[in-house]
Amino acid sequence: MVTSEEREFDDLLLMLKETRGFDFTGYKRSTLQRRVARRLEALKLETTGEYRDYLELEPGEFAILFDSLLINVTGFFRDPQAWQVFRARAVPAVLAAKAGGRAIRAWSAGCATGEEACSLAITLAEELGLDEFRERVKIYGTDLDEKALHVARTAVYDERKLADMPPELRDKYFEQVDTGFAFRRDLRRQLIFGRNDLTRDAPISGVDLLLARNTLMYFNAETQLNIVRKFHFALADPGYLFLGKAEMLLDHGDKFEPVDLRVRLFRKIPQPASGARIGWNSPPAHAEKSTRLPRLQSAALASGPVAQITLDASGRLALLNTRAEVLFGLRPRDVGSPFQDLEVSYRPVELRSLIEQAELDLRTVELHDVAWRRPGTQEPSIFDVAVVPLMDRTGGLVGVTVNFHDVTRYRRLRDELEHANKELEHAYEELQSLNEELETTNEELQSTNEELETTNEELQSTNEELETMNEELQSSNDELQQINETLNARTLELDRANQFVASVVRSLGDVVVVVDRDLRVLLWSPAAEELWGLRADEAHGCALPSLDIGLPLDPLLPVMRLVLDGEPAAAGQGDPASVEAVNRRGRPVRLAVTLAPLHEDDASVQGLILVMSGE
């Protein structure tokens, strides 16, 4: 029963065929399903139907899908041991057959990005020499993937692709360019790349060497049979077919014979011309009736391992051996009976028509894989039946021999071998897929490693900068420490100076007030606190006229302005002025106020010093 998922997958393949011209119906379904499943997983989709709708909405996904389905796994001289055998056994034979300077044609089917076509070109150039290669060789590379063919046409490969190639060959056949290494242009002209669908397009004919390495394994059995027929037609005589490790040609022994099965190198078997027949040994001309056969001939016939029945010209049973008696339940008394009256004439297979055809055409008629379940057995036996006409010296027909070859054991072995080969192909496909995934993962890890190396370098650089900044901060900290020590020393000096000034001011006993040019209080002596009842911290920074104390400033302000302006002979400068004031208890007191300028180092006047003493 066909499931909905299988119907959706068939619809997807039909869509690819109708809209994009890619027919994947001949490919192995399990491989296609596995590759599509990877896209579903990458896009977080559940069913093939959802993916088909996604393709209609996102046409760019077609290119990604084709890259996934058309697995382009190749390389230069892939499997070097196989290439050595190919060069030692196939190439010399073709060159010998093409003596006299005749052209040599080769075809790389499923060439992907062109590495194997270039490998074949290098191999032939090494055998022929560069000049003769350019004159005689033409190599055709075909593939279904246009993107891969574009790479093959440019023939530029990065250093990783050429890593396994011997350095002398790389230097001889490749030229370094900005993007990598390019195959020599004078030899590149002998390589022609084009699109070819092995399942539908006609093959390139008349080729001497055909490379299709790991190409057949992606197709089902029916499509493989069709492609192998095309390969046989395409090859000249002698022609050599070079396949991949997973491809055996077990069912095509009539078309190709193995040259070296280990490396999958085969040679074309020429087909016989039309009308040719395979000869068979005729019975001795002096044969007589079975009743008069010599004892030796009778014993040899009776003990033969193949069931054999002989009919005379009239269609009666003339001879049979022991094997036939046991196999078909015949008895010696059946000799002389009309053959059509015997059960063996129609079981295990209808023999009368075959006998008539052999007598009419005078040639052997064969019938293969005849299945027959004998009475009392559980499994059927398989026979190859051969009906051979018997003729005398004059060419007249004297009878017919029917041979039953029991090939049950060989058929089972062949079936087991085919089954094992299919399992091996499936295992190889899985291994190939895993290898691709591992290679992709390796490339991703390589990229990640490069990013980590770059990040490490950046971190190292940042660490060095931080270390430099740390040293600079340490140096700045040392300088600040020195400045702090200097400031502490200056502060101690200032404290001592302030203490000295305060001691001097206290020792004077008079009221001392120091103001700046704006008449803001800079110093307020203890005697001033006692006289006016205002603490130093309350007076400090305040304008002297704004203080609510009993000191009349109106008679003093003109003189104070003159002193601040630096008049050399300001009125009252140095001479005490007498003013009537009121102390903190509200009692009147007469004060003698002496004004003195406050000089800076440059002799400029920065404020006033008022010294007030009671009269």
C-alpha positions in Angstrom: 0.0 0.0 0.0 1.4 3.4 -1.0 1.6 5.8 1.9 0.8 9.5 1.6 4.5 10.3 2.2 5.5 8.2 -0.8 2.8 9.9 -2.9 4.1 13.3 -1.9 7.7 12.2 -2.7 6.5 11.1 -6.2 4.8 14.4 -6.7 8.1 16.2 -5.8 10.0 14.2 -8.4 7.4 14.9 -11.0 7.6 18.6 -10.1 11.4 18.6 -10.6 11.0 16.9 -14.0 8.2 19.2 -15.3 9.5 22.5 -14.0 13.3 22.1 -14.1 13.9 19.2 -16.6 15.6 17.0 -14.1 14.4 13.4 -14.2 15.4 11.6 -11.0 13.0 8.6 -11.4 16.0 6.4 -12.5 18.0 7.2 -9.3 17.9 5.0 -6.2 14.9 6.1 -4.2 16.5 5.5 -0.8 19.4 7.8 -1.7 17.0 10.5 -3.0 14.8 10.2 0.1 17.9 10.5 2.4 19.1 13.7 0.6 15.7 15.3 0.7 15.3 14.4 4.4 18.5 16.4 5.1 16.9 19.5 3.5 13.7 19.0 5.5 15.8 18.8 8.7 17.8 21.9 7.7 14.6 23.9 7.0 12.7 22.5 10.1 9.9 21.0 7.9 7.9 17.9 8.7 6.7 16.4 5.3 7.7 16.3 1.7 4.5 18.1 0.8 5.5 21.1 2.9 8.9 21.1 1.2 7.2 21.1 -2.2 5.2 24.2 -1.2 8.4 25.8 0.0 10.0 25.2 -3.4 7.2 27.0 -5.1 7.6 30.0 -2.7 11.4 30.0 -2.7 12.8 29.2 -6.2 16.4 29.7 -4.9 16.0 26.4 -2.9 16.1 24.4 -6.2 19.8 25.1 -6.6 20.5 24.0 -3.0 18.4 20.8 -3.6 20.2 19.9 -6.8 23.5 20.4 -5.1 22.4 17.9 -2.5 20.9 15.4 -4.9 23.8 15.5 -7.5 26.5 14.4 -5.2 29.8 15.8 -6.6 32.4 13.8 -4.8 35.6 13.5 -6.9 39.3 14.2 -6.7 42.6 14.0 -8.7 43.8 10.4 -9.1 41.2 9.2 -6.6 42.2 5.7 -5.5 45.9 5.9 -6.7 46.3 2.1 -6.8 43.4 1.8 -9.2 44.9 4.5 -11.4 48.2 2.7 -11.5 46.5 -0.5 -12.8 44.6 1.6 -15.3 47.7 3.2 -16.6 49.6 -0.1 -16.7 47.0 -2.3 -18.4 44.4 -0.2 -20.2 46.4 2.8 -21.6 49.2 0.7 -23.3 46.6 -1.6 -24.9 44.7 1.4 -26.4 47.9 3.1 -27.6 48.9 -0.2 -29.3 45.6 -0.5 -31.0 45.8 3.2 -32.1 49.2 2.9 -33.6 50.1 5.1 -36.6 49.1 8.4 -35.0 45.3 7.7 -35.0 43.1 9.9 -32.7 42.4 8.7 -29.2 39.0 9.5 -27.7 38.0 9.3 -24.1 34.8 10.0 -22.1 34.5 10.9 -18.4 30.8 10.3 -17.6 29.7 12.0 -14.4 32.8 14.1 -14.4 31.5 16.6 -11.6 34.0 19.4 -11.4 36.5 17.8 -13.8 39.2 16.4 -11.6 39.1 12.9 -13.1 39.0 14.2 -16.7 42.2 16.2 -15.8 43.7 13.1 -14.2 43.1 11.1 -17.4 44.6 14.0 -19.5 47.7 13.9 -17.3 48.0 10.1 -17.6 47.8 10.2 -21.4 50.1 13.1 -21.6 52.7 11.3 -19.5 52.5 8.3 -21.9 52.4 10.1 -25.2 54.3 13.3 -24.5 52.8 16.8 -24.6 53.1 17.4 -28.4 51.5 14.1 -29.4 48.9 14.5 -26.7 47.8 17.8 -28.2 47.6 16.3 -31.7 45.9 13.0 -31.0 43.8 13.1 -27.8 40.3 14.4 -27.3 38.6 14.0 -23.8 34.9 14.6 -23.3 33.6 15.3 -19.8 29.8 15.2 -19.1 27.6 15.7 -16.1 24.1 16.7 -15.2 25.1 19.6 -12.9 25.7 22.8 -14.8 27.3 24.5 -11.7 29.9 21.7 -11.5 30.5 21.9 -15.2 31.3 25.6 -14.9 34.0 24.7 -12.4 35.3 22.0 -14.8 35.4 24.5 -17.7 37.4 27.0 -15.8 39.7 24.2 -14.5 40.9 26.3 -11.5 41.4 24.4 -8.2 42.5 25.4 -4.8 45.6 24.1 -3.0 43.5 21.6 -0.9 42.3 19.9 -4.1 45.9 19.4 -5.3 47.2 18.3 -1.9 47.6 14.6 -2.8 49.0 15.2 -6.2 52.8 14.6 -6.6 54.5 18.0 -6.6 56.3 17.3 -9.9 53.0 16.7 -11.7 51.4 19.8 -10.1 54.3 22.0 -11.2 54.2 20.5 -14.7 50.5 20.6 -15.5 49.2 23.5 -13.4 49.8 27.2 -13.4 49.4 29.3 -10.3 46.8 32.1 -10.5 45.2 34.4 -8.1 42.4 32.0 -7.0 44.5 28.8 -7.0 46.0 26.6 -9.6 44.8 26.4 -13.2 45.2 23.4 -15.6 47.6 24.3 -18.4 45.7 26.2 -21.1 47.5 24.5 -24.1 46.3 21.1 -22.7 43.0 22.4 -21.5 41.8 22.7 -25.2 41.8 19.0 -25.5 39.1 18.7 -22.8 35.5 19.4 -23.8 32.8 19.6 -21.1 29.1 19.5 -21.6 25.8 18.5 -20.1 24.6 14.9 -20.6 21.8 13.0 -18.9 22.9 9.3 -18.9 19.3 8.2 -18.4 17.9 10.0 -21.4 20.6 11.5 -23.7 22.5 9.6 -26.4 26.1 8.5 -25.4 29.3 9.8 -27.0 30.3 7.1 -29.5 33.6 5.7 -30.7 35.5 6.3 -27.4 38.5 4.2 -26.5 38.5 4.9 -22.7 35.4 5.4 -20.6 35.5 6.6 -17.0 32.4 6.4 -14.9 33.7 6.1 -11.4 31.0 5.8 -8.7 28.3 7.0 -11.1 26.3 3.9 -11.7 25.8 3.3 -7.9 23.3 6.1 -7.7 20.9 4.5 -10.2 18.4 1.6 -9.8 19.0 -1.7 -11.4 16.8 -1.0 -14.5 18.5 2.3 -15.2 22.0 0.8 -14.6 21.2 -1.9 -17.3 20.2 0.9 -19.8 23.3 2.9 -19.0 25.6 -0.1 -19.3 24.1 -0.8 -22.8 24.9 2.7 -23.8 28.5 2.4 -22.4 28.9 -0.8 -24.5 27.7 1.0 -27.6 29.9 4.0 -26.9 33.1 2.0 -26.6 35.3 1.2 -29.6 37.0 -2.2 -30.0 39.1 -2.6 -28.0 37.6 -0.3 -25.4 38.1 -0.1 -21.6 35.6 0.8 -18.9 36.9 2.2 -15.6 34.4 2.1 -12.8 34.4 3.0 -9.1 35.0 0.7 -6.1 31.3 0.1 -5.5 30.4 -1.0 -9.0 30.8 -4.7 -10.1 28.9 -5.4 -13.5 27.9 -8.8 -12.2 24.9 -9.1 -14.6 26.7 -7.9 -17.7 29.2 -10.7 -18.4 28.0 -10.8 -22.0 29.1 -7.1 -22.6 32.3 -6.7 -20.5 35.0 -8.9 -19.1 37.1 -8.0 -16.1 40.7 -7.0 -16.7 41.3 -6.4 -13.0 38.2 -6.9 -10.9 39.9 -5.4 -7.7 40.1 -2.0 -9.3 36.9 -2.4 -11.4 38.7 -2.2 -14.8 36.7 -4.0 -17.6 37.2 -4.6 -21.3 34.4 -4.5 -23.9 33.3 -7.9 -25.4 32.5 -7.4 -29.1 29.0 -8.7 -30.0 28.8 -11.4 -32.7 27.7 -10.3 -36.1 24.0 -10.7 -37.1 23.2 -14.3 -38.1 26.2 -15.8 -36.4 25.6 -19.0 -34.5 27.4 -20.6 -31.6 28.6 -24.1 -32.8 27.9 -27.3 -31.0 29.6 -30.6 -31.2 27.6 -33.1 -33.3 27.2 -36.7 -32.2 29.6 -39.3 -33.8 28.7 -40.0 -37.5 28.8 -43.8 -36.8 26.1 -43.6 -34.1 23.5 -46.4 -34.3 20.3 -47.1 -32.5 20.5 -47.3 -28.7 20.0 -51.0 -28.6 23.3 -51.5 -30.6 25.5 -48.9 -28.8 28.8 -50.3 -27.6 28.9 -51.0 -23.9 31.3 -48.1 -23.2 29.2 -45.5 -24.9 26.1 -46.7 -23.1 27.8 -46.6 -19.7 29.1 -43.1 -20.4 25.7 -41.8 -21.4 23.9 -43.5 -18.4 26.3 -42.0 -15.8 26.4 -38.5 -17.1 25.7 -35.7 -14.5 23.3 -33.9 -16.8 19.8 -35.3 -17.3 19.7 -36.2 -21.0 16.9 -37.4 -23.3 17.4 -38.3 -27.0 14.6 -38.6 -29.5 14.8 -40.2 -32.9 13.7 -38.6 -36.2 10.1 -39.9 -35.7 9.8 -38.2 -32.3 10.1 -41.3 -30.1 12.2 -41.7 -27.0 15.4 -43.3 -28.1 17.9 -42.8 -25.2 17.9 -41.6 -21.6 20.5 -41.7 -18.9 20.2 -42.5 -15.2 19.9 -38.9 -14.2 16.9 -38.4 -16.4 15.3 -41.6 -15.1 15.6 -40.4 -11.5 14.6 -36.8 -12.2 11.6 -37.4 -14.4 10.4 -40.8 -13.2 11.1 -42.5 -16.5 11.7 -46.3 -17.0 13.6 -48.3 -19.6 10.3 -49.5 -20.9 9.4 -45.9 -21.9 12.1 -46.1 -24.6 10.3 -46.3 -28.0 7.2 -44.4 -26.7 6.0 -41.3 -28.5 7.6 -38.3 -26.7 4.3 -36.3 -26.7 2.8 -39.1 -24.6 5.3 -38.7 -21.8 4.9 -36.2 -18.9 8.4 -34.9 -19.4 7.3 -33.4 -22.8 5.3 -30.6 -21.0 6.7 -30.7 -17.4 8.9 -28.9 -16.2 8.5 -26.9 -19.4 6.8 -27.2 -22.8 9.4 -29.0 -24.9 7.5 -29.9 -28.0 7.6 -26.4 -29.5 11.3 -26.0 -28.6 12.0 -29.4 -30.4 10.1 -28.3 -33.5 12.0 -25.0 -33.5 15.4 -26.8 -33.2 14.4 -29.3 -36.0 13.2 -26.4 -38.2 16.2 -24.1 -37.7 18.8 -26.9 -37.3 20.3 -25.0 -34.4 20.4 -25.3 -30.6 17.5 -23.8 -28.8 18.2 -22.8 -25.2 15.8 -21.9 -22.3 17.3 -20.6 -19.1 16.0 -20.4 -15.5 13.3 -23.0 -15.7 11.8 -23.4 -12.3 10.3 -26.8 -11.4 9.2 -28.2 -8.0 9.6 -31.9 -8.1 7.1 -34.0 -6.1 8.2 -34.4 -2.4 10.5 -31.3 -2.4 9.9 -28.0 -0.6 11.8 -25.6 -2.9 11.9 -25.5 -6.7 14.9 -26.5 -8.7 16.3 -24.3 -11.5 17.3 -25.8 -14.9 18.9 -24.6 -18.1 17.4 -26.5 -21.0 19.2 -27.1 -24.3 17.6 -28.7 -27.3 20.3 -29.9 -29.7 19.5 -31.2 -33.2 21.5 -34.3 -34.2 22.7 -34.6 -37.8 24.6 -37.3 -39.7 27.5 -36.7 -42.1 25.2 -35.8 -45.0 23.5 -33.1 -42.9 20.3 -35.0 -42.5 18.4 -34.7 -39.2 18.5 -38.1 -37.3 17.2 -36.9 -33.9 17.2 -34.4 -31.1 18.9 -34.4 -27.7 17.4 -32.5 -24.7 19.8 -31.7 -21.9 18.6 -30.5 -18.5 21.4 -28.7 -16.6 20.6 -28.3 -12.9 21.8 -24.8 -12.1 19.9 -24.4 -8.8 23.1 -24.1 -6.7 24.6 -21.6 -9.1 21.4 -19.6 -9.3 21.2 -19.5 -5.5 24.8 -18.4 -5.3 24.2 -15.7 -7.9 21.1 -14.5 -6.0 23.1 -14.5 -2.8 25.9 -12.6 -4.5 23.5 -10.1 -6.0 21.9 -9.6 -2.6 25.3 -9.3 -1.0 26.3 -6.8 -3.7 23.2 -4.7 -3.2 23.8 -4.7 0.5 27.4 -3.7 -0.2 26.2 -0.9 -2.5 23.7 0.3 0.1 26.5 0.1 2.8 28.8 1.9 0.5 26.2 4.6 -0.2 25.7 5.1 3.5 29.5 5.2 4.0 29.9 7.6 1.2 27.2 9.8 2.6 28.8 9.6 6.1 32.1 10.4 4.5 30.6 13.5 2.9 29.1 14.6 6.2 32.4 14.0 8.0 34.2 16.0 5.3 31.7 18.8 5.6 32.0 18.6 9.4 35.8 18.7 9.1 35.6 21.8 6.9 33.3 23.4 9.4 35.6 22.5 12.3 38.6 23.8 10.2 36.7 27.1 9.7 35.8 27.2 13.4 39.4 26.5 14.3 40.6 29.3 12.0 38.1 31.6 13.7 39.3 30.6 17.1 42.9 31.2 16.1 41.9 34.6 14.9 40.0 35.3 18.1 43.0 34.0 20.1 45.3 36.4 18.2 42.8 39.3 18.9 42.7 38.3 22.6 46.5 38.1 22.7 46.7 41.6 21.2 44.1 42.9 23.6 45.9 41.3 26.5 49.1 43.0 25.4 47.3 46.3 25.2 45.8 45.8 28.6 49.3 44.9 30.0 50.7 48.1 28.4 47.8 50.1 29.9 48.4 48.4 33.3 52.1 49.5 33.1 51.0 53.0 32.2 48.5 53.1 35.1 51.2 51.8 37.4 53.5 54.6 36.2 50.7 57.1 36.7 50.0 55.7 40.1 53.6 56.1 41.0 53.5 59.7 39.8 50.2 60.3 41.7 51.9 58.8 44.8 54.8 61.2 44.5 52.3 64.1 44.0 50.3 62.9 47.0 53.4 62.8 49.1 54.4 66.3 47.9 50.9 67.5 48.7 51.0 65.9 52.1 54.3 67.6 52.8 52.8 70.9 51.5 49.7 70.4 53.6 51.9 69.9 56.7 53.8 73.0 55.8 50.5 74.8 55.3 49.2 73.6 58.6 52.3 74.7 60.3 52.1 78.1 58.5 48.4 78.4 59.5 49.2 77.4 63.0 52.0 80.0 63.0 49.7 82.7 61.6 47.0 81.8 64.1 49.5 81.9 66.9 50.7 85.3 65.7 47.2 86.6 65.4 46.3 85.3 68.9 49.5 86.8 70.3 48.7 90.3 68.9 45.6 90.4 71.1 43.9 92.7 68.6 40.9 92.0 66.4 42.3 91.0 63.0 40.1 90.5 59.9 41.4 89.7 56.5 39.2 90.2 53.3 39.8 89.7 49.6 39.2 92.3 46.9 35.5 91.7 47.1 35.6 92.2 50.8 34.8 88.5 51.5 36.2 87.3 54.8 39.3 85.2 54.5 40.4 85.3 58.2 38.5 85.9 61.3 40.6 86.0 64.5 39.6 84.7 67.9 39.6 88.3 69.2 37.0 89.1 66.5 34.9 86.2 67.6 35.1 87.5 71.2 34.3 91.0 70.1 31.5 90.4 67.7 30.1 87.1 68.9 30.4 85.5 65.4 32.4 82.3 64.8 35.1 82.1 62.2 33.3 79.4 60.2 30.2 81.6 60.1 32.1 84.6 58.9 34.4 82.9 56.5 33.5 83.6 52.8 30.8 86.2 53.6 31.1 89.8 52.5 32.2 92.0 55.4 29.4 94.6 54.8 26.8 91.9 54.9 27.8 90.7 58.4 25.4 91.8 61.1 28.0 93.1 63.6 28.3 96.4 65.4 31.1 97.7 63.1 30.2 100.8 61.1 31.9 100.5 57.6 30.7 103.6 55.9 33.6 105.8 57.1 36.0 103.0 56.3 34.9 101.9 52.8 36.4 104.8 50.8 39.8 104.3 52.4 39.5 100.5 51.9 38.8 101.1 48.2 41.8 103.3 47.8 44.0 100.7 49.5 42.7 97.9 47.3 43.3 100.0 44.2 47.0 100.3 45.2 47.1 104.1 45.8 50.6 104.8 47.0 49.5 107.3 49.6 46.0 106.3 50.4 44.3 108.4 53.0 44.5 106.6 56.3 46.8 103.8 55.1 49.0 103.0 58.0 47.3 105.5 60.2 44.5 104.1 62.5 41.0 105.4 62.1 38.8 105.8 65.1 35.2 104.5 64.8 32.4 104.0 67.3 31.3 100.4 67.4 29.0 98.1 69.4 30.3 94.8 70.8 28.5 91.5 71.1 26.9 92.6 74.4 25.5 95.7 72.9 27.9 98.0 74.7 29.6 100.8 72.8 33.3 100.6 72.2 35.7 102.9 70.4 38.0 101.1 68.1 41.2 102.2 66.3 41.1 100.5 62.9 44.4 100.2 60.9 44.2 99.2 57.2 47.1 97.4 55.5 47.2 95.9 51.9 47.5 92.1 51.4 50.2 91.6 48.8 50.9 88.6 46.6 54.4 87.6 45.3 54.1 90.0 42.4 53.3 92.9 44.8 49.7 93.1 43.6 47.0 93.9 46.1 44.8 90.9 46.7 42.9 92.1 49.8 43.0 94.0 53.0 44.1 93.4 56.6 42.0 95.2 59.2 43.5 95.4 62.7 41.1 96.8 65.3 42.1 97.6 68.9 40.1 99.2 71.7 41.1 102.8 72.6 
